[in-house]
Amino acid sequence: MKRLLVANRGEIAVRIIRAARDLGIATVAVHSTADAAAPHVRLADTAVEIGPSPAGKSYLAADTIIEAARAAGADAVHPGYGFLAERAAFAAAVADAGMVFVGPDASVIDQMGDKVRARQVAAAAGIPTIPGTAAGVADLAAGVAAAGEIGYPLMLKAAAGGGGRGIRVVDDEAGLREAFGTASKEAAGAFGDGRMYLERYIRRARHVEVQVLGDGADVVHVGERECSLQRRRQKMVEEAPSPGIDADVRTAMTAAAVRLARAVGYRSAGTVEFLVDDETHEFFFIEANTRIQVEHPTTELVTGIDLVAEQLRVAAGEPLRLRQDEIAARGWAIEFRVCAEDPARDFLPAPGRVGRVLLPAGPWVRVDTWLEPDSAVPPFYDSLLAKLVVWGEDRHSAIRRSRRALGELTVEGVPTTAGLFADLLEEPWFGTGTFHTGTLEQWLRDRREAAS
Amino acid sequence: MARHEIVSPIPGVFYRRPDPDSDPFAAEGQLVTAADTVCLVEVMKSFHQVAAGAAGTLIEFLVENEDVVEAGQPVAVIEPTVIEAG
């Protein structure tokens, strides 16, 4: 690999360009009109303008990007995350053009991208998925029989319904007997189909994911990340390791992730996501992501492994350099996604001119960003300004350092989510790590009510 | 009565349809109520509906589908329905 085209923008383009340069690989940036003066353009050896500002006409223009790569003499393409990163057709087109796609094969992206197929692969590899009925059940007797297999509490939903409509949670067989008839009748009335799906309901679930690295033959895991703090399914704060799982769960979950990656002959960095039942400590496969993830630096800080550099090495044809017994997590890392959104106005996106910018630094503080003083946050792309990632020898010192680092951060001109994180750090439940996927939204609701 | 300009409250990309496969929210010449959505503006991957803001006839759109708009930029014009005083 001599010359790498980075098919992305923002902080991840900067991140990838840095990893490539650290390895002595030349880099080609691509950019839209709005990003002509962006740092990733300046940091790369060469840059190509690929289209107007809206992403659909630039960063999502697969053919234009491949043509730019060819014209620039690139022999590899890194897709980053988002945009074209998990489009199997793009991976295939890059390979067809005679270049290396930094990621798994198109067929693996396809397999993992389809949730139903991914669950089938996981089940075949002996990895638990959330228990439920594969098809709808037509009557109460069938429902009670299925519930015996699935276990309580469970969720009852119309087989034909979409979204959250008509979902009921029942705690036991008596509850199921009471709810089934009405729910089924409602479904029949609304959708012309009275069949019901039954699925295990997890009252308090954590979202924990395992980082894997594969070279197509062998696979290692690089530990887990806790990603339960979400708003509208968008992660806001992540950490490594997870404060919510014990050694037994960790061992079983990381082994399951490796098994799944092996089953598909995984090459590159990937993530296997699980839901963990906080009460029973059971874990269930949800999905696999075939890209480098936003929150990958937390894993890097606790393991000392540059995941993007490993992606590039594997893509260049090298075998994995690390054996499983050489990978260990040390200390604790927390990442805060600083976004141009206004928490006081329901997280309204806030593009605009940025004035002064002061970024935190000092021991064990890392900021992955594209933000510079006197620049503009364009309205066309996601709102992520910077990832503030801190390391500490344990969770407590990582939290203390987070407080210090957030205090050093200044962004003038646009509202950001940074102030919210300062408050979050003072919450007892955050301090003790006792939260689940619903906690952050509940906290935001409580704050809103207290303020009004 | 003065014409009513519908302005985009945010910068972003202007869309006339809820999604590429659907019909436009409103056609030129169509009657709309104040609460009717007439377009979407996409900002940072989130979509914001823009309401007519006045009842009347939507005379014309001032920007094309997928144009980039600024905050406060007029995107359409409404000829308000005149309600005669009793």
Chai-1 contact restraints between the chains, C-beta under 6 A:
chainA,res_idxA,chainB,res_idxB,connection_type,confidence,min_distance_angstrom,max_distance_angstrom,comment,restraint_id
A,P54,B,V13,contact,1.0,0.0,6.0,A-B,restraint_1
A,P349,B,V43,contact,1.0,0.0,6.0,A-B,restraint_2
A,P349,B,M44,contact,1.0,0.0,6.0,A-B,restraint_3
A,P349,B,S46,contact,1.0,0.0,6.0,A-B,restraint_4
A,P351,B,P11,contact,1.0,0.0,6.0,A-B,restraint_5
A,P379,B,P11,contact,1.0,0.0,6.0,A-B,restraint_6
A,P379,B,G12,contact,1.0,0.0,6.0,A-B,restraint_7
A,P379,B,V43,contact,1.0,0.0,6.0,A-B,restraint_8
A,D382,B,M44,contact,1.0,0.0,6.0,A-B,restraint_9
A,D382,B,K45,contact,1.0,0.0,6.0,A-B,restraint_10
A,S383,B,M44,contact,1.0,0.0,6.0,A-B,restraint_11
